[in-house]
Amino acid sequence: MAPNHTPDSRTNHPLTRRTVTKAASLGVVAALAGCLSGDESATKPEPIDLSGGKQDDQGGMVIGVHAGPNGQIFYRDNSPEGHDNPAWFHTLSMGLFPYYFDHKRQGWEAVAIYVTDYSTVEYELRTDEGTTFISTHTDADTFGDAEKMTYVVDSEVHGGMGPDLIPFSNGDDASSFVKEHGGTTVGFDDITREWITGYLKR
């Protein structure tokens, strides 16, 4: 696993820059994607901005300081320790997914899971001591439905804590990323507790 260091403008040099046309509905997250079971009047909560020094609910690291995708989970009848929903994370491989599986085992019901959508952001890749990192994004409109993403794994591009899952709402974008940076793709349903444990040991 790559060392835990964060790219900054003094030590990193742009490797490549990919500009993607934002979807027309970028500012309108699919918050009305259906009523929650058991409450026909309730709507799916929208993602929130994760800037402002929020600390990862899995490891305590400050979100927005480190490279890579961020995520957030809203729960029906539970909330993370110390603050209201959602639970928030600065990594997916070491934060969001381990937390999600641990709390699912405890009976917590997730009603919305959001992750950085690299199909709708202008992202940047930078190098630091030979390791390539992907930019991080915290604005509310940079998040998309985690269950609808295609995730690039095992590529040469890392998040702030090492190998991560890089989400794209557009499968073609994910395939293009793999062609350029290696790796393969998986869907949300392919990611299990056992899978994520094995991924972190590679």
C-alpha positions as CSV (number, residue, x, y, z in Angstrom):
1,M,0.0,0.0,0.0
2,A,1.3,3.5,-0.8
3,P,2.5,5.8,2.0
4,N,-0.1,8.0,3.5
5,H,0.8,11.4,2.1
6,T,-1.2,14.1,0.5
7,P,-0.3,15.8,-2.7
8,D,0.2,19.6,-2.6
9,S,1.1,22.2,-5.0
10,R,4.7,22.4,-3.8
11,T,5.7,18.8,-4.4
12,N,3.4,17.6,-7.1
13,H,3.3,18.1,-10.8
14,P,0.2,17.7,-13.0
15,L,0.4,14.4,-14.8
16,T,-2.8,14.8,-16.9
17,R,-6.0,16.7,-16.7
18,R,-9.3,15.5,-17.9
19,T,-12.2,17.8,-18.4
20,V,-15.6,16.3,-18.5
21,T,-18.8,18.2,-19.5
22,K,-21.0,18.2,-16.4
23,A,-24.3,16.6,-16.8
24,A,-27.2,19.1,-17.2
25,S,-28.7,17.8,-14.1
26,L,-25.5,18.0,-12.0
27,G,-27.1,20.4,-9.5
28,V,-30.2,18.3,-9.2
29,V,-29.2,15.1,-7.4
30,A,-31.6,12.3,-7.6
31,A,-33.2,13.0,-4.3
32,L,-36.6,12.1,-5.5
33,A,-35.6,8.7,-6.7
34,G,-38.4,7.0,-4.8
35,C,-40.0,6.9,-1.5
36,L,-38.4,5.1,1.4
37,S,-40.2,1.9,2.3
38,G,-42.5,2.3,5.3
39,D,-42.8,6.1,4.7
40,E,-44.5,7.0,1.5
41,S,-44.1,10.7,2.2
42,A,-40.3,10.6,2.8
43,T,-37.8,11.3,0.0
44,K,-34.2,10.2,-0.4
45,P,-31.9,12.6,1.3
46,E,-29.6,14.7,-0.9
47,P,-25.8,14.6,-0.4
48,I,-24.2,17.4,1.6
49,D,-21.0,19.4,1.2
50,L,-18.2,17.7,3.1
51,S,-15.9,20.7,3.4
52,G,-15.2,22.6,6.6
53,G,-12.9,20.3,8.4
54,K,-15.2,17.3,8.9
55,Q,-13.4,14.2,10.2
56,D,-13.8,10.8,8.6
57,D,-16.2,8.6,10.7
58,Q,-14.0,5.6,10.1
59,G,-10.5,6.9,10.8
60,G,-10.7,10.5,11.9
61,M,-8.8,12.0,9.0
62,V,-10.0,15.4,7.8
63,I,-12.0,15.3,4.6
64,G,-10.8,17.4,1.7
65,V,-7.2,17.5,2.8
66,H,-6.3,14.2,1.2
67,A,-6.5,13.0,-2.4
68,G,-9.1,10.6,-3.7
69,P,-12.9,9.9,-3.6
70,N,-15.1,10.9,-0.6
71,G,-18.4,9.3,0.5
72,Q,-21.4,9.7,2.7
73,I,-24.0,7.4,4.1
74,F,-27.5,8.3,5.4
75,Y,-29.1,5.8,7.8
76,R,-32.8,5.4,8.6
77,D,-32.9,5.0,12.4
78,N,-29.3,5.5,13.4
79,S,-26.6,8.2,13.1
80,P,-22.9,8.3,13.4
81,E,-21.3,9.1,16.7
82,G,-20.9,12.8,17.4
83,H,-23.1,14.3,14.6
84,D,-26.3,13.8,12.7
85,N,-26.5,11.9,9.3
86,P,-24.8,11.4,7.1
87,A,-21.7,9.4,8.1
88,W,-18.9,10.8,6.0
89,F,-15.6,9.5,4.7
90,H,-12.4,10.6,3.0
91,T,-11.7,7.1,1.4
92,L,-13.9,4.4,0.1
93,S,-11.7,1.3,0.4
94,M,-10.6,2.1,4.0
95,G,-13.5,4.3,5.1
96,L,-16.9,4.1,3.6
97,F,-17.2,0.4,2.6
98,P,-15.7,-1.0,5.9
99,Y,-18.0,1.2,7.9
100,Y,-21.0,0.3,5.7
101,F,-20.4,-3.4,6.2
102,D,-19.7,-3.2,9.9
103,H,-22.9,-1.2,10.6
104,K,-25.0,-3.3,8.2
105,R,-24.0,-6.3,10.4
106,Q,-25.2,-4.3,13.4
107,G,-28.6,-3.8,11.7
108,W,-28.2,-0.3,10.5
109,E,-30.2,0.4,7.4
110,A,-28.6,2.7,4.8
111,V,-31.2,4.8,2.9
112,A,-28.7,6.7,0.6
113,I,-25.0,6.1,-0.2
114,Y,-23.1,8.8,-2.1
115,V,-19.6,8.8,-3.5
116,T,-17.5,11.2,-5.6
117,D,-18.6,10.9,-9.2
118,Y,-15.5,11.4,-11.4
119,S,-17.8,11.4,-14.5
120,T,-19.1,14.8,-13.5
121,V,-16.1,16.6,-12.0
122,E,-13.0,18.1,-13.6
123,Y,-10.5,15.9,-11.9
124,E,-6.7,16.1,-11.9
125,L,-4.0,13.5,-11.5
126,R,-0.7,14.5,-9.7
127,T,2.4,12.7,-8.8
128,D,4.2,12.6,-5.5
129,E,7.4,10.6,-5.0
130,G,6.5,8.4,-8.0
131,T,2.9,7.7,-6.9
132,T,-0.1,9.0,-8.9
133,F,-3.0,10.5,-7.0
134,I,-6.5,11.6,-8.1
135,S,-8.0,14.9,-6.9
136,T,-10.5,15.1,-4.1
137,H,-13.9,16.9,-4.3
138,T,-16.2,17.9,-1.4
139,D,-19.1,20.0,-2.9
140,A,-22.5,18.4,-2.6
141,D,-23.0,18.4,-6.4
142,T,-19.9,16.2,-6.9
143,F,-21.5,13.2,-5.3
144,G,-23.6,10.5,-7.1
145,D,-25.5,7.4,-6.1
146,A,-22.9,4.8,-5.0
147,E,-25.1,1.9,-6.1
148,K,-25.2,3.1,-9.7
149,M,-21.4,3.7,-10.1
150,T,-18.8,1.7,-12.0
151,Y,-15.7,1.5,-9.9
152,V,-12.1,1.3,-11.2
153,V,-9.9,-0.8,-9.0
154,D,-6.3,-2.0,-9.2
155,S,-5.2,1.0,-11.3
156,E,-2.0,2.9,-10.9
157,V,-4.0,5.8,-9.5
158,H,-4.4,6.1,-5.7
159,G,-6.5,7.9,-3.2
160,G,-4.9,9.6,-0.2
161,M,-4.5,6.3,1.8
162,G,-3.3,4.2,-1.1
163,P,-5.4,1.9,-3.5
164,D,-9.0,3.1,-3.7
165,L,-12.1,2.6,-5.7
166,I,-12.6,5.3,-8.3
167,P,-16.3,5.8,-9.1
168,F,-17.8,6.8,-12.4
169,S,-21.5,7.2,-13.2
170,N,-20.7,6.7,-16.9
171,G,-19.3,3.2,-17.6
172,D,-17.5,4.4,-20.7
173,D,-15.6,6.9,-18.6
174,A,-14.5,4.1,-16.3
175,S,-13.4,2.0,-19.3
176,S,-11.4,4.8,-20.7
177,F,-9.7,5.4,-17.3
178,V,-8.8,1.7,-17.2
179,K,-7.3,1.9,-20.7
180,E,-5.1,4.8,-19.7
181,H,-4.2,3.9,-16.1
182,G,-4.7,0.1,-15.8
183,G,-6.9,-1.8,-13.5
184,T,-10.4,-3.3,-14.0
185,T,-14.0,-2.4,-13.1
186,V,-16.5,-3.6,-10.6
187,G,-20.1,-2.7,-9.7
188,F,-21.5,-1.9,-6.3
189,D,-23.0,-5.3,-5.9
190,D,-19.5,-6.9,-6.6
191,I,-18.1,-5.2,-3.5
192,T,-18.6,-7.4,-0.4
193,R,-17.0,-7.4,3.0
194,E,-14.8,-10.2,1.9
195,W,-13.9,-8.5,-1.4
196,I,-12.9,-5.2,0.3
197,T,-10.8,-7.0,2.9
198,G,-9.0,-8.8,0.1
199,Y,-8.5,-5.7,-1.9
200,L,-6.8,-3.9,0.9
201,K,-4.3,-6.8,1.2
202,R,-3.2,-6.7,-2.4
